[in-house]
Amino acid sequence: MSRAFVNEDATHEPEPRYTLPARESPRFDAAAARALLEGAHIGNTQSAEAATGYTWGDSVLVPHIEALIQEAEELGDERMARLGRRYLRKAGRE
């Protein structure tokens, strides 16, 4: 194989794992909202979407995202608050 097609220095980080309750759990949507923001925070929203079954900006999660924004602001985590606001914009809110 040509070296042009081999990147020996590439890092192959494993896909992140998200701890989620059972889908039937009343806590699932809140955990899914957190997972989507965490996925965005590490630059891998796609993995969080696959894990949760929700897409970025899904309006079902808006109340949970709003709560996470408030929590992030209280903790001084501007990055997570900004990601939450970006989610709300995608959902057509804020």
Biopython code that builds the backbone (N, CA, C, O; Angstrom):
import numpy as np
from Bio.PDB.StructureBuilder import StructureBuilder

atoms = [
    (1, "MET", "N", (0.844, -1.169, 0.000)),
    (1, "MET", "CA", (0.000, 0.000, 0.000)),
    (1, "MET", "C", (0.891, 1.233, 0.000)),
    (1, "MET", "O", (1.909, 1.274, 0.691)),
    (2, "SER", "N", (0.514, 2.203, -0.753)),
    (2, "SER", "CA", (1.259, 3.446, -0.828)),
    (2, "SER", "C", (1.185, 4.184, 0.503)),
    (2, "SER", "O", (0.146, 4.176, 1.163)),
    (3, "ARG", "N", (2.271, 4.815, 0.895)),
    (3, "ARG", "CA", (2.290, 5.591, 2.137)),
    (3, "ARG", "C", (1.369, 6.803, 2.045)),
    (3, "ARG", "O", (1.005, 7.385, 3.066)),
    (4, "ALA", "N", (1.000, 7.175, 0.856)),
    (4, "ALA", "CA", (0.086, 8.305, 0.690)),
    (4, "ALA", "C", (-1.262, 8.018, 1.332)),
    (4, "ALA", "O", (-2.003, 8.942, 1.667)),
    (5, "PHE", "N", (-1.583, 6.741, 1.507)),
    (5, "PHE", "CA", (-2.875, 6.376, 2.059)),
    (5, "PHE", "C", (-2.793, 5.870, 3.495)),
    (5, "PHE", "O", (-3.793, 5.406, 4.042)),
    (6, "VAL", "N", (-1.640, 5.950, 4.098)),
    (6, "VAL", "CA", (-1.453, 5.463, 5.462)),
    (6, "VAL", "C", (-1.039, 6.629, 6.348)),
    (6, "VAL", "O", (-0.055, 7.318, 6.076)),
    (7, "ASN", "N", (-1.789, 6.831, 7.385)),
    (7, "ASN", "CA", (-1.452, 7.879, 8.340)),
    (7, "ASN", "C", (-1.130, 7.198, 9.657)),
    (7, "ASN", "O", (-2.012, 6.978, 10.487)),
    (8, "GLU", "N", (0.128, 6.870, 9.840)),
    (8, "GLU", "CA", (0.544, 6.143, 11.035)),
    (8, "GLU", "C", (0.460, 6.989, 12.295)),
    (8, "GLU", "O", (0.428, 6.455, 13.404)),
    (9, "ASP", "N", (0.425, 8.304, 12.132)),
    (9, "ASP", "CA", (0.389, 9.189, 13.285)),
    (9, "ASP", "C", (-1.035, 9.543, 13.717)),
    (9, "ASP", "O", (-1.223, 10.223, 14.725)),
    (10, "ALA", "N", (-2.014, 9.095, 12.979)),
    (10, "ALA", "CA", (-3.396, 9.440, 13.303)),
    (10, "ALA", "C", (-3.779, 8.847, 14.656)),
    (10, "ALA", "O", (-3.426, 7.711, 14.973)),
    (11, "THR", "N", (-4.487, 9.615, 15.425)),
    (11, "THR", "CA", (-4.990, 9.092, 16.694)),
    (11, "THR", "C", (-6.397, 8.573, 16.453)),
    (11, "THR", "O", (-7.206, 9.213, 15.781)),
    (12, "HIS", "N", (-6.665, 7.437, 16.995)),
    (12, "HIS", "CA", (-7.986, 6.823, 16.832)),
    (12, "HIS", "C", (-8.618, 6.745, 18.207)),
    (12, "HIS", "O", (-8.549, 5.724, 18.891)),
    (13, "GLU", "N", (-9.228, 7.834, 18.589)),
    (13, "GLU", "CA", (-9.871, 7.869, 19.893)),
    (13, "GLU", "C", (-11.189, 7.107, 19.817)),
    (13, "GLU", "O", (-11.913, 7.200, 18.825)),
    (14, "PRO", "N", (-11.490, 6.369, 20.852)),
    (14, "PRO", "CA", (-12.757, 5.630, 20.850)),
    (14, "PRO", "C", (-13.940, 6.595, 20.898)),
    (14, "PRO", "O", (-13.835, 7.707, 21.415)),
    (15, "GLU", "N", (-15.044, 6.152, 20.357)),
    (15, "GLU", "CA", (-16.263, 6.948, 20.419)),
    (15, "GLU", "C", (-16.638, 7.147, 21.894)),
    (15, "GLU", "O", (-16.497, 6.227, 22.700)),
    (16, "PRO", "N", (-17.106, 8.329, 22.237)),
    (16, "PRO", "CA", (-17.516, 8.538, 23.629)),
    (16, "PRO", "C", (-18.719, 7.667, 23.972)),
    (16, "PRO", "O", (-19.530, 7.328, 23.111)),
    (17, "ARG", "N", (-18.810, 7.321, 25.227)),
    (17, "ARG", "CA", (-19.956, 6.545, 25.709)),
    (17, "ARG", "C", (-20.787, 7.454, 26.608)),
    (17, "ARG", "O", (-20.251, 8.194, 27.433)),
    (18, "TYR", "N", (-22.066, 7.387, 26.440)),
    (18, "TYR", "CA", (-22.978, 8.223, 27.213)),
    (18, "TYR", "C", (-23.786, 7.334, 28.137)),
    (18, "TYR", "O", (-24.375, 6.344, 27.702)),
    (19, "THR", "N", (-23.812, 7.682, 29.400)),
    (19, "THR", "CA", (-24.586, 6.930, 30.375)),
    (19, "THR", "C", (-26.008, 7.461, 30.355)),
    (19, "THR", "O", (-26.280, 8.582, 30.787)),
    (20, "LEU", "N", (-26.891, 6.648, 29.856)),
    (20, "LEU", "CA", (-28.294, 7.051, 29.725)),
    (20, "LEU", "C", (-29.186, 6.041, 30.430)),
    (20, "LEU", "O", (-28.916, 4.841, 30.390)),
    (21, "PRO", "N", (-30.244, 6.515, 31.073)),
    (21, "PRO", "CA", (-31.213, 5.577, 31.647)),
    (21, "PRO", "C", (-31.991, 4.904, 30.515)),
    (21, "PRO", "O", (-31.843, 5.270, 29.349)),
    (22, "ALA", "N", (-32.795, 3.948, 30.857)),
    (22, "ALA", "CA", (-33.641, 3.289, 29.856)),
    (22, "ALA", "C", (-34.521, 4.329, 29.179)),
    (22, "ALA", "O", (-34.947, 5.296, 29.810)),
    (23, "ARG", "N", (-34.790, 4.131, 27.908)),
    (23, "ARG", "CA", (-35.587, 5.090, 27.139)),
    (23, "ARG", "C", (-36.956, 5.329, 27.785)),
    (23, "ARG", "O", (-37.520, 6.417, 27.659)),
    (24, "GLU", "N", (-37.483, 4.332, 28.465)),
    (24, "GLU", "CA", (-38.797, 4.473, 29.104)),
    (24, "GLU", "C", (-38.737, 5.303, 30.379)),
    (24, "GLU", "O", (-39.775, 5.715, 30.899)),
    (25, "SER", "N", (-37.555, 5.549, 30.878)),
    (25, "SER", "CA", (-37.388, 6.285, 32.129)),
    (25, "SER", "C", (-37.799, 7.741, 31.965)),
    (25, "SER", "O", (-37.537, 8.342, 30.923)),
    (26, "PRO", "N", (-38.439, 8.317, 32.980)),
    (26, "PRO", "CA", (-38.784, 9.734, 32.914)),
    (26, "PRO", "C", (-37.535, 10.633, 32.917)),
    (26, "PRO", "O", (-37.633, 11.824, 32.622)),
    (27, "ARG", "N", (-36.375, 10.073, 33.245)),
    (27, "ARG", "CA", (-35.129, 10.849, 33.265)),
    (27, "ARG", "C", (-34.381, 10.811, 31.930)),
    (27, "ARG", "O", (-33.357, 11.476, 31.770)),
    (28, "PHE", "N", (-34.898, 10.025, 30.968)),
    (28, "PHE", "CA", (-34.160, 9.838, 29.719)),
    (28, "PHE", "C", (-33.947, 11.147, 28.957)),
    (28, "PHE", "O", (-32.830, 11.429, 28.522)),
    (29, "ASP", "N", (-34.998, 11.947, 28.792)),
    (29, "ASP", "CA", (-34.861, 13.164, 27.994)),
    (29, "ASP", "C", (-33.863, 14.147, 28.606)),
    (29, "ASP", "O", (-33.103, 14.788, 27.880)),
    (30, "ALA", "N", (-33.858, 14.272, 29.928)),
    (30, "ALA", "CA", (-32.887, 15.161, 30.580)),
    (30, "ALA", "C", (-31.462, 14.655, 30.349)),
    (30, "ALA", "O", (-30.552, 15.441, 30.084)),
    (31, "ALA", "N", (-31.279, 13.346, 30.451)),
    (31, "ALA", "CA", (-29.954, 12.764, 30.216)),
    (31, "ALA", "C", (-29.550, 12.901, 28.754)),
    (31, "ALA", "O", (-28.378, 13.126, 28.452)),
    (32, "ALA", "N", (-30.502, 12.770, 27.855)),
    (32, "ALA", "CA", (-30.219, 12.914, 26.427)),
    (32, "ALA", "C", (-29.801, 14.349, 26.110)),
    (32, "ALA", "O", (-28.886, 14.569, 25.316)),
    (33, "ALA", "N", (-30.466, 15.318, 26.723)),
    (33, "ALA", "CA", (-30.103, 16.722, 26.505)),
    (33, "ALA", "C", (-28.673, 16.977, 26.967)),
    (33, "ALA", "O", (-27.901, 17.640, 26.275)),
    (34, "ARG", "N", (-28.326, 16.456, 28.124)),
    (34, "ARG", "CA", (-26.968, 16.606, 28.643)),
    (34, "ARG", "C", (-25.957, 15.921, 27.712)),
    (34, "ARG", "O", (-24.884, 16.464, 27.449)),
    (35, "ALA", "N", (-26.301, 14.741, 27.224)),
    (35, "ALA", "CA", (-25.403, 14.016, 26.322)),
    (35, "ALA", "C", (-25.170, 14.799, 25.028)),
    (35, "ALA", "O", (-24.049, 14.835, 24.520)),
    (36, "LEU", "N", (-26.209, 15.418, 24.499)),
    (36, "LEU", "CA", (-26.043, 16.199, 23.272)),
    (36, "LEU", "C", (-25.114, 17.394, 23.497)),
    (36, "LEU", "O", (-24.273, 17.698, 22.651)),
    (37, "LEU", "N", (-25.269, 18.068, 24.634)),
    (37, "LEU", "CA", (-24.360, 19.192, 24.920)),
    (37, "LEU", "C", (-22.943, 18.696, 25.160)),
    (37, "LEU", "O", (-21.983, 19.331, 24.723)),
    (38, "GLU", "N", (-22.800, 17.575, 25.843)),
    (38, "GLU", "CA", (-21.459, 17.017, 26.073)),
    (38, "GLU", "C", (-20.811, 16.597, 24.760)),
    (38, "GLU", "O", (-19.616, 16.810, 24.555)),
    (39, "GLY", "N", (-21.600, 16.000, 23.875)),
    (39, "GLY", "CA", (-21.085, 15.621, 22.567)),
    (39, "GLY", "C", (-20.624, 16.841, 21.781)),
    (39, "GLY", "O", (-19.569, 16.815, 21.147)),
    (40, "ALA", "N", (-21.407, 17.898, 21.822)),
    (40, "ALA", "CA", (-21.022, 19.133, 21.133)),
    (40, "ALA", "C", (-19.766, 19.724, 21.755)),
    (40, "ALA", "O", (-18.913, 20.274, 21.058)),
    (41, "HIS", "N", (-19.664, 19.607, 23.058)),
    (41, "HIS", "CA", (-18.504, 20.157, 23.772)),
    (41, "HIS", "C", (-17.202, 19.498, 23.323)),
    (41, "HIS", "O", (-16.162, 20.154, 23.260)),
    (42, "ILE", "N", (-17.256, 18.210, 23.015)),
    (42, "ILE", "CA", (-16.044, 17.519, 22.565)),
    (42, "ILE", "C", (-15.945, 17.473, 21.042)),
    (42, "ILE", "O", (-15.029, 16.863, 20.490)),
    (43, "GLY", "N", (-16.892, 18.121, 20.372)),
    (43, "GLY", "CA", (-16.852, 18.174, 18.917)),
    (43, "GLY", "C", (-17.337, 16.912, 18.243)),
    (43, "GLY", "O", (-16.922, 16.607, 17.125)),
    (44, "ASN", "N", (-18.214, 16.170, 18.907)),
    (44, "ASN", "CA", (-18.710, 14.922, 18.353)),
    (44, "ASN", "C", (-20.211, 14.795, 18.624)),
    (44, "ASN", "O", (-20.658, 13.882, 19.317)),
    (45, "THR", "N", (-20.962, 15.714, 18.072)),
    (45, "THR", "CA", (-22.411, 15.700, 18.255)),
    (45, "THR", "C", (-23.024, 14.449, 17.664)),
    (45, "THR", "O", (-24.010, 13.923, 18.181)),
    (46, "GLN", "N", (-22.442, 13.980, 16.588)),
    (46, "GLN", "CA", (-22.975, 12.810, 15.893)),
    (46, "GLN", "C", (-23.052, 11.586, 16.810)),
    (46, "GLN", "O", (-24.018, 10.827, 16.746)),
    (47, "SER", "N", (-22.051, 11.392, 17.655)),
    (47, "SER", "CA", (-22.076, 10.233, 18.556)),
    (47, "SER", "C", (-23.204, 10.370, 19.579)),
    (47, "SER", "O", (-23.849, 9.382, 19.933)),
    (48, "ALA", "N", (-23.438, 11.581, 20.047)),
    (48, "ALA", "CA", (-24.522, 11.807, 21.011)),
    (48, "ALA", "C", (-25.878, 11.623, 20.345)),
    (48, "ALA", "O", (-26.803, 11.086, 20.955)),
    (49, "GLU", "N", (-26.000, 12.061, 19.114)),
    (49, "GLU", "CA", (-27.256, 11.854, 18.391)),
    (49, "GLU", "C", (-27.533, 10.362, 18.216)),
    (49, "GLU", "O", (-28.664, 9.907, 18.389)),
    (50, "ALA", "N", (-26.497, 9.613, 17.875)),
    (50, "ALA", "CA", (-26.658, 8.166, 17.695)),
    (50, "ALA", "C", (-27.034, 7.492, 19.017)),
    (50, "ALA", "O", (-27.862, 6.581, 19.035)),
    (51, "ALA", "N", (-26.436, 7.932, 20.106)),
    (51, "ALA", "CA", (-26.693, 7.317, 21.414)),
    (51, "ALA", "C", (-28.083, 7.635, 21.942)),
    (51, "ALA", "O", (-28.716, 6.796, 22.584)),
    (52, "THR", "N", (-28.560, 8.854, 21.671)),
    (52, "THR", "CA", (-29.830, 9.292, 22.251)),
    (52, "THR", "C", (-31.030, 9.091, 21.336)),
    (52, "THR", "O", (-32.159, 8.956, 21.807)),
    (53, "GLY", "N", (-30.790, 9.071, 20.042)),
    (53, "GLY", "CA", (-31.900, 9.009, 19.098)),
    (53, "GLY", "C", (-32.493, 10.367, 18.798)),
    (53, "GLY", "O", (-33.442, 10.470, 18.021)),
    (54, "TYR", "N", (-31.952, 11.412, 19.400)),
    (54, "TYR", "CA", (-32.392, 12.781, 19.132)),
    (54, "TYR", "C", (-31.373, 13.484, 18.244)),
    (54, "TYR", "O", (-30.185, 13.161, 18.266)),
    (55, "THR", "N", (-31.847, 14.438, 17.470)),
    (55, "THR", "CA", (-30.932, 15.235, 16.662)),
    (55, "THR", "C", (-30.722, 16.587, 17.320)),
    (55, "THR", "O", (-31.523, 17.027, 18.144)),
    (56, "TRP", "N", (-29.634, 17.236, 16.941)),
    (56, "TRP", "CA", (-29.291, 18.554, 17.468)),
    (56, "TRP", "C", (-30.404, 19.527, 17.102)),
    (56, "TRP", "O", (-30.714, 19.707, 15.924)),
    (57, "GLY", "N", (-31.004, 20.153, 18.108)),
    (57, "GLY", "CA", (-32.070, 21.117, 17.891)),
    (57, "GLY", "C", (-33.465, 20.530, 18.022)),
    (57, "GLY", "O", (-34.445, 21.229, 17.766)),
    (58, "ASP", "N", (-33.583, 19.270, 18.412)),
    (58, "ASP", "CA", (-34.890, 18.648, 18.583)),
    (58, "ASP", "C", (-35.673, 19.403, 19.654)),
    (58, "ASP", "O", (-35.208, 19.556, 20.783)),
    (59, "SER", "N", (-36.853, 19.868, 19.294)),
    (59, "SER", "CA", (-37.633, 20.731, 20.195)),
    (59, "SER", "C", (-38.119, 20.009, 21.450)),
    (59, "SER", "O", (-38.427, 20.664, 22.446)),
    (60, "VAL", "N", (-38.195, 18.701, 21.429)),
    (60, "VAL", "CA", (-38.639, 17.939, 22.603)),
    (60, "VAL", "C", (-37.736, 18.216, 23.804)),
    (60, "VAL", "O", (-38.199, 18.214, 24.945)),
    (61, "LEU", "N", (-36.458, 18.452, 23.551)),
    (61, "LEU", "CA", (-35.494, 18.607, 24.641)),
    (61, "LEU", "C", (-35.318, 20.052, 25.111)),
    (61, "LEU", "O", (-34.536, 20.304, 26.028)),
    (62, "VAL", "N", (-36.022, 20.994, 24.511)),
    (62, "VAL", "CA", (-35.831, 22.409, 24.834)),
    (62, "VAL", "C", (-35.929, 22.704, 26.335)),
    (62, "VAL", "O", (-35.058, 23.404, 26.852)),
    (63, "PRO", "N", (-36.935, 22.213, 27.059)),
    (63, "PRO", "CA", (-36.994, 22.519, 28.500)),
    (63, "PRO", "C", (-35.765, 22.024, 29.257)),
    (63, "PRO", "O", (-35.301, 22.681, 30.189)),
    (64, "HIS", "N", (-35.244, 20.879, 28.862)),
    (64, "HIS", "CA", (-34.059, 20.323, 29.523)),
    (64, "HIS", "C", (-32.814, 21.129, 29.164)),
    (64, "HIS", "O", (-31.946, 21.344, 30.010)),
    (65, "ILE", "N", (-32.726, 21.568, 27.928)),
    (65, "ILE", "CA", (-31.592, 22.397, 27.506)),
    (65, "ILE", "C", (-31.624, 23.717, 28.261)),
    (65, "ILE", "O", (-30.580, 24.200, 28.702)),
    (66, "GLU", "N", (-32.798, 24.304, 28.417)),
    (66, "GLU", "CA", (-32.917, 25.562, 29.171)),
    (66, "GLU", "C", (-32.431, 25.380, 30.605)),
    (66, "GLU", "O", (-31.744, 26.247, 31.145)),
    (67, "ALA", "N", (-32.785, 24.257, 31.221)),
    (67, "ALA", "CA", (-32.328, 23.983, 32.586)),
    (67, "ALA", "C", (-30.808, 23.807, 32.621)),
    (67, "ALA", "O", (-30.156, 24.251, 33.567)),
    (68, "LEU", "N", (-30.246, 23.171, 31.609)),
    (68, "LEU", "CA", (-28.790, 22.983, 31.550)),
    (68, "LEU", "C", (-28.062, 24.306, 31.326)),
    (68, "LEU", "O", (-26.959, 24.502, 31.837)),
    (69, "ILE", "N", (-28.666, 25.201, 30.574)),
    (69, "ILE", "CA", (-28.069, 26.531, 30.383)),
    (69, "ILE", "C", (-28.014, 27.253, 31.721)),
    (69, "ILE", "O", (-26.988, 27.833, 32.078)),
    (70, "GLN", "N", (-29.114, 27.217, 32.457)),
    (70, "GLN", "CA", (-29.155, 27.868, 33.767)),
    (70, "GLN", "C", (-28.105, 27.260, 34.698)),
    (70, "GLN", "O", (-27.402, 27.986, 35.400)),
    (71, "GLU", "N", (-28.001, 25.946, 34.703)),
    (71, "GLU", "CA", (-27.015, 25.257, 35.540)),
    (71, "GLU", "C", (-25.590, 25.675, 35.142)),
    (71, "GLU", "O", (-24.760, 25.960, 36.005)),
    (72, "ALA", "N", (-25.319, 25.707, 33.850)),
    (72, "ALA", "CA", (-23.990, 26.082, 33.360)),
    (72, "ALA", "C", (-23.656, 27.523, 33.754)),
    (72, "ALA", "O", (-22.529, 27.817, 34.155)),
    (73, "GLU", "N", (-24.627, 28.405, 33.639)),
    (73, "GLU", "CA", (-24.385, 29.810, 34.017)),
    (73, "GLU", "C", (-24.109, 29.928, 35.509)),
    (73, "GLU", "O", (-23.244, 30.702, 35.917)),
    (74, "GLU", "N", (-24.828, 29.176, 36.321)),
    (74, "GLU", "CA", (-24.604, 29.201, 37.771)),
    (74, "GLU", "C", (-23.218, 28.677, 38.130)),
    (74, "GLU", "O", (-22.609, 29.124, 39.102)),
    (75, "LEU", "N", (-22.727, 27.726, 37.339)),
    (75, "LEU", "CA", (-21.399, 27.156, 37.576)),
    (75, "LEU", "C", (-20.289, 27.949, 36.892)),
    (75, "LEU", "O", (-19.106, 27.656, 37.069)),
    (76, "GLY", "N", (-20.676, 28.951, 36.112)),
    (76, "GLY", "CA", (-19.682, 29.751, 35.397)),
    (76, "GLY", "C", (-19.104, 29.043, 34.178)),
    (76, "GLY", "O", (-18.016, 29.387, 33.716)),
    (77, "ASP", "N", (-19.818, 28.069, 33.662)),
    (77, "ASP", "CA", (-19.365, 27.317, 32.489)),
    (77, "ASP", "C", (-19.953, 27.954, 31.229)),
    (77, "ASP", "O", (-20.969, 27.501, 30.700)),
    (78, "GLU", "N", (-19.293, 29.009, 30.765)),
    (78, "GLU", "CA", (-19.804, 29.766, 29.631)),
    (78, "GLU", "C", (-19.839, 28.924, 28.358)),
    (78, "GLU", "O", (-20.731, 29.105, 27.529)),
    (79, "ARG", "N", (-18.896, 28.017, 28.190)),
    (79, "ARG", "CA", (-18.865, 27.172, 26.988)),
    (79, "ARG", "C", (-20.139, 26.330, 26.885)),
    (79, "ARG", "O", (-20.760, 26.280, 25.824)),
    (80, "MET", "N", (-20.531, 25.672, 27.970)),
    (80, "MET", "CA", (-21.739, 24.848, 27.941)),
    (80, "MET", "C", (-22.989, 25.709, 27.779)),
    (80, "MET", "O", (-23.926, 25.320, 27.083)),
    (81, "ALA", "N", (-23.005, 26.874, 28.418)),
    (81, "ALA", "CA", (-24.147, 27.774, 28.263)),
    (81, "ALA", "C", (-24.268, 28.222, 26.808)),
    (81, "ALA", "O", (-25.370, 28.294, 26.263)),
    (82, "ARG", "N", (-23.140, 28.518, 26.189)),
    (82, "ARG", "CA", (-23.136, 28.949, 24.788)),
    (82, "ARG", "C", (-23.621, 27.820, 23.877)),
    (82, "ARG", "O", (-24.384, 28.059, 22.941)),
    (83, "LEU", "N", (-23.179, 26.593, 24.152)),
    (83, "LEU", "CA", (-23.649, 25.454, 23.365)),
    (83, "LEU", "C", (-25.160, 25.264, 23.527)),
    (83, "LEU", "O", (-25.861, 24.961, 22.561)),
    (84, "GLY", "N", (-25.650, 25.442, 24.744)),
    (84, "GLY", "CA", (-27.090, 25.340, 24.980)),
    (84, "GLY", "C", (-27.865, 26.387, 24.205)),
    (84, "GLY", "O", (-28.915, 26.089, 23.635)),
    (85, "ARG", "N", (-27.359, 27.611, 24.179)),
    (85, "ARG", "CA", (-28.025, 28.673, 23.416)),
    (85, "ARG", "C", (-27.997, 28.373, 21.917)),
    (85, "ARG", "O", (-28.949, 28.679, 21.199)),
    (86, "ARG", "N", (-26.912, 27.779, 21.457)),
    (86, "ARG", "CA", (-26.817, 27.380, 20.049)),
    (86, "ARG", "C", (-27.866, 26.304, 19.738)),
    (86, "ARG", "O", (-28.493, 26.320, 18.679)),
    (87, "TYR", "N", (-28.042, 25.381, 20.673)),
    (87, "TYR", "CA", (-29.069, 24.346, 20.516)),
    (87, "TYR", "C", (-30.443, 24.999, 20.394)),
    (87, "TYR", "O", (-31.232, 24.646, 19.518)),
    (88, "LEU", "N", (-30.720, 25.957, 21.284)),
    (88, "LEU", "CA", (-32.023, 26.630, 21.248)),
    (88, "LEU", "C", (-32.257, 27.359, 19.932)),
    (88, "LEU", "O", (-33.371, 27.351, 19.408)),
    (89, "ARG", "N", (-31.229, 27.980, 19.403)),
    (89, "ARG", "CA", (-31.364, 28.659, 18.108)),
    (89, "ARG", "C", (-31.721, 27.653, 17.017)),
    (89, "ARG", "O", (-32.585, 27.919, 16.181)),
    (90, "LYS", "N", (-31.065, 26.513, 17.026)),
    (90, "LYS", "CA", (-31.361, 25.460, 16.044)),
    (90, "LYS", "C", (-32.784, 24.967, 16.200)),
    (90, "LYS", "O", (-33.437, 24.613, 15.219)),
    (91, "ALA", "N", (-33.269, 24.944, 17.438)),
    (91, "ALA", "CA", (-34.643, 24.502, 17.709)),
    (91, "ALA", "C", (-35.666, 25.592, 17.400)),
    (91, "ALA", "O", (-36.872, 25.371, 17.516)),
    (92, "GLY", "N", (-35.180, 26.771, 17.005)),
    (92, "GLY", "CA", (-36.087, 27.879, 16.689)),
    (92, "GLY", "C", (-36.527, 28.641, 17.908)),
    (92, "GLY", "O", (-37.557, 29.315, 17.884)),
    (93, "ARG", "N", (-35.759, 28.545, 18.982)),
    (93, "ARG", "CA", (-36.074, 29.243, 20.245)),
    (93, "ARG", "C", (-35.022, 30.286, 20.552)),
    (93, "ARG", "O", (-33.990, 30.365, 19.886)),
    (94, "GLU", "N", (-35.289, 31.067, 21.546)),
    (94, "GLU", "CA", (-34.403, 32.122, 22.097)),
    (94, "GLU", "C", (-34.262, 33.311, 21.204)),
    (94, "GLU", "O", (-33.553, 34.258, 21.545)),
]
sb = StructureBuilder()
sb.init_structure("model")
sb.init_model(0)
sb.init_chain("A")
sb.init_seg("    ")
for serial, (resi, resn, name, xyz) in enumerate(atoms, 1):
    if name == "N":
        sb.init_residue(resn, " ", resi, " ")
    sb.init_atom(name, np.array(xyz, "f"), 0.0, 1.0, " ", f" {name:<3s}", serial, name[0])
structure = sb.get_structure()
